[in-house]
Amino acid sequence: MITVFNWTIGFSEVEEHQKLLVLDGDMVEFLWKGIHNVYQMKDKTAFDACDFVGSKPVGKTFETSGVRQVIKSADGTIHYFACKVGSHCFGGQELAITIIGTGEQDIREVNALVGTSDQDTRDVNVDSDQSSAPPTKDSDKMSAGTR
Ligand SMILES: [Cu+2]
């Protein structure tokens, strides 16, 4: 699936405009007008600080609109992107893309559950299958550890 993302919407500084949920292997296409680019940031710290050290350009650094990136890795992984032009990143032109699964979940339902933290979104996979009680004897051994 290709998700087309308006790459200048983050200037609104509305937090929800700076986040996106995708399925593993989805492609995100950044679209814009004017002079912008797309960099994948090293990590969340770099993303929050608009620090481009260790970042990698997606496409050419002054590509015209239409840069595409396949988002692929484990569930719950967050990929961070920002524009390196001028102070655009500080102005809100940034995007955190979270992978929420491989395609079997309803993306709209999950949307309601994420967005408040960077917690692993794998929690949303928990369903009604919790009726099986943990084994009592063996679990004592396992938790005996280092406490
Ligand atoms: Cu920009």
Residues whose N, C-alpha, C, O or C-beta is under 5 A from the ligand:
A	BS01	CU	I35 H36 N37 C83 V85 H88 Q93
